[in-house]
């Protein structure tokens, strides 16, 4: 049976539905074709049509699934050329890919997206496209950063040292750029085994008419209210290399929010009591979100520390893009200049910090003079930006004087002509220096 009339087709299908009939598998001449044009036979067809009306199209090079597992894939160290190419493909995927939009729609149906416009008045497809377009706008105008392994490890050490302390209030002034996209040379491994290779961030104010909801840890949806003080929040998208998105070696993994003035409580509940430097295996999703937020905040604060203090611990190199290639990027919808900043820890930061310290003893000190030299470990200190007004501010309102967490690099202490102390070596050789858990064993 072959027909193009919709009413005839519906009538025949209604008759067939009320009949008891079976196809003869041995009849080679039997064939049934029901393929009428412009007739919606499946919800998936309606979804595809709706997405196409909103400006999306199927991928030409990679039809089908938009996400692929890549657990065993090794993360290759990025460079300036790869980072620019990845950013361009990331923007194209979020602006045009119908396959990626359908994958996001499936996540919406199951309510697995942590932050999404579930209450969008124009339906599911419009909600998906609204979120994807916002992510594309953040990435297209983002400054590009490459984080060396030394800087990534320093940020992680900073997170570990502050594990039992409340974080300082988040200040948007600590951001290296209002919109940015950074990639790590060495992935951050979460307690659940997921590898994080980068972050995309930008300012975000949830429009009330888009119906944004936040999925709480108890799996209940909570409506997101717009900021009351008109100060935008910072939307952060964590990227993982355990899934590949279309032609990219990574994909979005988790959504984080950083609100101005927000502090995080101590995360000691995530630590292994026997080995505090390690996280408990299988920590919940909420714990992974806090770890990623602490990690990216540590990176931001290290990248901008030279703006708040004379203590410089990082070195960087800027890779500029040729004007002709910059124009080509703008034709593809990239608004940023396309330069890539490569940051790493300066190996001479400790010596330089020691040379910048005053040679004369400060007032109020113990008055003792060191007769040996030794290396002081990397640590943080509270730096007051208003030292001349600190007492006045604290008297008027306790806690009103903001303090910055400044990372001090490992540096030598003591006179330059003094012999090196071996007290650390002797301390490690003492019997009492053995780990307590080993003694109990």
N, C-alpha and C positions, 0 to 999 in steps of 0.2 A: 504494500500500500504506500503510495506516495501522493501527498497533497500539500498545497500551500495555503489552504483555507484554515484559519485558526478554529472557527466554529465546527467545521467538519472533523477536524482532528480531535477536539475535546469530546464531541459526541461519540466518535469511534472508541476513544479511550474509555469513556464511561460504559459502553457496551461490553468492551473486553474485560473491564473490572468485574462485571457481574456474571461472567461466563466461567465455566470450568473447562479449561483447555490446556493443552501441553504441546510443545514443539517436538516433532519427530527428529531425533538426532541423525537418523539414517537417510533423511530426505535431503539430498544434496542440492535440489532445485529450490528449497525453501529459504527465503530471505526476507527479513523485515527491516525496513528503513523508516525511522521516525526522526526526521531532521528538518523541521520547518524553520524558515528564517524569521528572526525578530520575535521569537517566542521564548520566554524565560522558562526553562525546565528545571533549574537548580538555583539555590540561593547563592552558590559560588559565582554563577554567571551574573547575577544581579550585583554582587559585590564588585566583580571586575568591571562591570559597566559603570558603576558609581565611581570607582577610583579613576577610570579613564575620563569621566566627565570633570573630575577635579584636577586633571592635568598630568596624571601619572601614566606610565607606559611600561610594557613588559621589557625586560632586559634582552638585548640582542645576543650578547656573548655568553651569558650565563642564564639560560631559561630554567624555570623550575624552582627548586629550593633556594632560598636566599642565605640560609645559614648552614654551615657544615662544621662538624666536629673536627678538632685538630689537637687533641690532647697530647699526642706524641710529637707534635711539630716543635722544633727548636726555634726560639725567638732569635732572629738575626739582629745584630746591632744596627740601629738605623743610622742613616746619614742625611745630609741636607736634601739630596735629590729624592730619596725615598720618602722623606717626611712631606715634601711638597706634593709628590704624587699621591700619597695616602690621603692627604687633606682634600685634594681635588676629587678623588674617587669617593671619599666619605660624604662630601657635599652633594655630589651627583646622586649617590644612593638615596640620600634623605630627601632630595628634591624631586626625583623622577622615577625611582624604581617601584614598579607595581608589585614585584615579588616581595620586596622588603616590607611594603605597606601591608600586604596580606598576612605576612608572618606576624607583624605587630598587632593586626586585628585579632588574630587567634589568641595572642597573649591577653588582649583586652577582654575577650569573651570569658576567659578563665580567671580574670581578675588577678593576674600575676604581675602586672606592672605596678611598681611601688607608687609612682606619682603619674597620674594620667587624667585627662579630661573625660572621666567616665560619664559625667552629666552633660555632655555637649548637646545643645538643642537640635543640631542638624544631623544627629545620628552618629553611628560608629565610624563610618568612613571619613566624615568630616573631622571627627576628633583625632583620628590617626594622622591625617594629613596636617592638621594644625600643629601637633607635637613634632612631627618630622620636619616641617618647614622651620619651626623655631630652632631646632637643633642644627639645621643646615645654615641658618643665619648666624648662629654662634660660631660655627666652624669656619664659615667663609670670611669672617672679619677677625679671626683669632690670630694673635701673635704666636709664632712657632718656637718651641723650646726643645732642645735635646739635653737630657739630664744624664751626665756621665755616671759611671758606677760608683765613683768615690763620693759624689754628692748624694746619690740615692742611699748609700750606706750611712752617710752622716745623718741624713734625715731620719732613717730608721733607728739609729742610735739615740737620736733626740727623742723619738717617740718612746723608746724603752726607758730612758732615764726619767721621763715624766709620766710613767705609767700609773703611779700612785698619787699623782697630783692633779688638781683641777686645772684645766687649760685656761690660758688667758682669754679674755673676751675677744671674739673674732672682730677684726677691724678691716673693712674693705681696702684701707690704705696699704695693707700688707700685700695686696695682690700685685704681682709683677706687671699685670695688664688687666684691664677690665674684662677683656675677652682673650682667652688663650687656649692653646692646645700643646701639651707636652708629651714627650715619649721618653721612656726609661731605657737605658742601655741594658739593665738587668731587671727582670720583672720582680714585682713585689708578690710573694707567695702568701696567700691568705691561709688561715687555719684549715679551711675546707679543701685546700689544694688548688684553688683557682689562682691563676697568674694574672696580675694587673700590670699592664705595660704602658699606661698613659691616662691622661685626664683631659677632658674638654670642659671649659667653664665659660660663663658669661652672666651678665645681670638678668634677673628675671622677676617680673611682677605679674602674678597670676590674674588675668582678666576675669572679672566676676561672671561675664556672660559666657565663658567657655566651660564652666562647670568642672573645675579641677578638684580631684579627691586624692587623699593620701591613704595608702593601705597601711594600717597599723600592724604591729607585731601579732595582735590577736585576730588578724584577718578581717577586721571591720574597717569600713571606709569612713574617713573623716574629711568633711569638706574643708578645702583650703581657703582661708579668708585672705583678702589682699592686705598688704602691709599698711598699718595705720599711720606710720610716720612718713609715708611716701619715699622711704629708702628701699631700693630694690634689694632682693635677696640675690645670692649667687648660686646658680644652677650648676652642678658638677656632674658630668657623665664619666664614669670609670670605664676603661677599655680593657678587654681581656683578649689574650691570644689563644685561649682554649676553644674559641669559635671563630670562624672566618666569615666575614660578611661579603658576599659577592666576590669581587676581585681584590679584597683586602685581607691581610693576614691577621686581622683582629675584628672585634665587634663590640658594640655597647653591652655592658654587663649590669651596671647598677646606677641608680640616680641618687645623688646626695644633695642636700641643701645646707648652705651656710648662711645663717642669719646674723646681721650686725649685732654685736654685743652678746652673742650666744656663747656659753661655756659648756664644756663636756666634763662630766663627773669622772673621778678616778676609774680606771679600767682594770683594777686589780682582779676583778672576777673573771677576766679573760686569760689571766696568766696561770701558768703551771706553778704551784707552790714550791715544788722541788727544784725547778729550773726557771727562775723568774724571767730569764731572757727569752723564754719560749712561750708561745701561746698554746693553750689547750687544743688538742686535735678535735676537730668537729665543732668548733664554736658556732653558735647560731648566726642567723643572717644579720640580726641587729648588731652583734659584736663585730662582724666583718665590715658593716657600714661605718661603725665608729673607728675602726682601725684605718680604713681608707681615708676617712675625713681627717683624722689626726696626721696621717702620712702626707696628704696633699697640703695641709696647712703648714706642716714643718717645711716642706719644699718651698712654699710661698715665702715664709718668713726668712728662710736662708737666702733666697734670691733677692730679697729687698732689704737685707740687714744693713748693707752699706749705706742705705738712705737714712737710717735711724742711728747709726753708730759709726765710729771711726774704725771699729774692728772689722777688717775685711778677711774673709776666709775663702772666698771663691775667686776663680778666674774664668773668663769667658772669651769666646770668639764669635763674631757676627759674620754670617755668610750672606752677602747681598745678592739680589737677583738682577740680572741684566734688564735694562729698560724694555727691550723688545719682548723678552719673555714675561715681564711684568704686565705688559699690555695684553699678551695672549692669555694670561691668567685672569685678567679682568673681563675679557670676553667670555670666559667660562663661568663668570659669576663670583670670582674671588675678589673681595674688597680689600684684603690686607696687602701690604707691600711685598710679602713673600720672602722676607728675610728670615733666616733660621739662626737662633742664638744657641750656641753650644756651651754649657756650663759644667765646671768640674771644680773639685777642691784644690786650691793652690798648695802644692807641697811645701812652699816656703812661708806659708801663713804663720806657722808657729814661731819661726825665727823673726819674722817681721813684727809680730805682736810683741815679742820680748824686747826688740830694739826700740819700739815706740813707748815702752813703759818708762816712767820717770826714774832717773837714777838715784834721786834723793829720797830718803825715807819720808813717808807721809806723816802728818801730824796725827797724834793719837795712836801710833803703832806701838809695838812691844819694845822697840829700841834695840832689838837683837840683830846681829849681822850674821848672815849665813856664811859658813866656811866651806860649803860643798855646793855642787850643782846637781840637779835632778830634773827629770821630765815630769811636768804636771799633766794629768790626763785631761782630755777634752771634757768640757762641762758647760753649764749655762749659768748666767748670772742675771739678776734683775737690774735693769738700767732705767734710771729715772730721767725722762727728757726735760723735766722742770726742776732741776736740783735747787735753783735759787728760790723757787716758789713752793717747794715740796711741803715744808712745815706749814705754810699759810693755807695751802689747799687741804691738807689733812686735818687742820684745826677746824676749818669751816665745814668740811664734810668728809668724814673718814672714808677712805677708799676712792676719793675723787681724782687722785693723781695717778694717771695710768703709768704702768711700768712695762717695759719691753723685755722679752726673753731673748737675750743675746748669747749666741754660741761662741765660746772661747776655744780656739784650737789648742791642741797639745803643744806645749811650749816649754823651753828650759827655764828653770828658776835658779837663781844664785849668781854670784860674781862670775864674770867671763873667764877669769884666770884661776878659778878654784877647781880642785879635782872633782871628778864625778863621784857621787855617792853610790855605794853598793847596798844601801839599807833595804831597797826593794828586793834585791836578789837574796839577801840574808833573811828577809821576812818570809819569802816563799819557801825557803829551806827549813824553817822552823817546824817541828812536829805539830804544833798547835795550828799551823796554817792548813792542815789537811781538811778537805771538805767534810762537813758534819755527816752528810748522808753516807759517805764512804766509811767513816769511822763506825757508824751504826751498823753498816752491813757486816 
